[in-house]
Amino acid sequence: MRLVAAELLKMRRRAMTYVLLITLVAVMAFVFLIVGTLVAATFSDVGDGFGERLPAVPFNAVYALAGDFVFGLGSLFVIIYTGGIVGGDYSWGVLRNAFSRGESRIKYALAKAAALAVVVTLGAVVAFVLGELMILLVAATAHFDLGSPFSGPALTDGLKAVGLGLLVLFERGAIGFAVTVLMRSQVAGIVVGVVLYIAEPFISGLATVLSAFGRLTGAEAPSVHWSQFLPFSIGGSVLAEGHASLQSLTAGTGFAPVVPLSQALPVLLFYGALALVLGCLVMRRQEIVG
């Protein structure tokens, strides 16, 4: 606990902790408050043109929209944040000073990971709540009926989405942790992590689409392509399954179905644990010269 508290104190003093959260909230504000207001006003005018209110939108959709940003785009921010925090220890010689005092490398790495998990959880919850409030503000302005956020189904689905979303953030953060430790550089860790975040889902999606063309020609094609089990793609399946329960209109659409949650969740947890163990073992065996 002493090491975790020390790491949390260091993260609280880092400007990156606040800059990334503010940036994510600012992006949501632009989409939800500015773009959302224009779109909602258009739909409201259409409803008025028919002389009746538009059908009520289930509050589950609010959780889904906020989750798309916090756990989707937020994953990229988590990778950047992890690379900056972990890589900074190499760039500024923090590790050499800590280990020269006899600090256990494994304990140090685990404390760093635990502190990152705490900060990521707090940031995600804050951003998620703010996103919901923005959507509610737009809905109230456009006179949309969203129902109650505390109804049984809506609250259950919302908690499920937050839980699954946090697991995805942890898995992708663990990958960023392992990559940064391997690269031993703040800049290299961030760059490589971001490239993997962008390139792997693109390659996976391309492979999935190409395999799905078999359906159009009458040939047999796998319902779930192997590429969907790659580290970042499997996180997308977990998020999509959570959004499906939230009645998201976009979840699970496309050429191929998402990996079922019963399969995707164990694979996600395996990747996260593997990345964390790899990062700890590499840090233990590294020669710290900076």
Stockholm file with secondary structure:
# STOCKHOLM 1.0

chainA/1-290         MRLVAAELLKMRRRAMTYVLLITLVAVMAFVFLIVGTLVAATFSDVGDGFGERLPAVPFNAVYALAGDFVFGLGSLFVIIYTGGIVGGDYSWGVLRNAFSRGESRIKYALAKAAALAVVVTLGAVVAFVLGELMILLVAATAHFDLGSPFSGPALTDGLKAVGLGLLVLFERGAIGFAVTVLMRSQVAGIVVGVVLYIAEPFISGLATVLSAFGRLTGAEAPSVHWSQFLPFSIGGSVLAEGHASLQSLTAGTGFAPVVPLSQALPVLLFYGALALVLGCLVMRRQEIVG
#=GR chainA/1-290 SS CHHHHHHHHHHHHCHHHHHHHHHHHHHHHIIIIIIHHHHHHHHHHHHHHTTSCCCCCCTHHHHHHHHIIIIIIHHHHHHHHHHHHHHHHHHTTHHHHHHHTTCCHHHHHHHHHHHHHHHHHHHHHHHHHHHHHHHHHHHHHHTCCCCCTTSHHHHHHHHHHHHHHHHHHHHHHHHHHHHHHHHTCHHHHHHHHHHHHHHHHHHHHHHHHHHHHHHHHTCCCCSSCGGGGSHHHHHHHHHHHHHHHTTCSSTTCSSSCCCCHHHHHHHHHHHHHHHHHHHHHHHHHCCCCC
#=GC SS_cons         CHHHHHHHHHHHHCHHHHHHHHHHHHHHHIIIIIIHHHHHHHHHHHHHHTTSCCCCCCTHHHHHHHHIIIIIIHHHHHHHHHHHHHHHHHHTTHHHHHHHTTCCHHHHHHHHHHHHHHHHHHHHHHHHHHHHHHHHHHHHHHTCCCCCTTSHHHHHHHHHHHHHHHHHHHHHHHHHHHHHHHHTCHHHHHHHHHHHHHHHHHHHHHHHHHHHHHHHHTCCCCSSCGGGGSHHHHHHHHHHHHHHHTTCSSTTCSSSCCCCHHHHHHHHHHHHHHHHHHHHHHHHHCCCCC
//
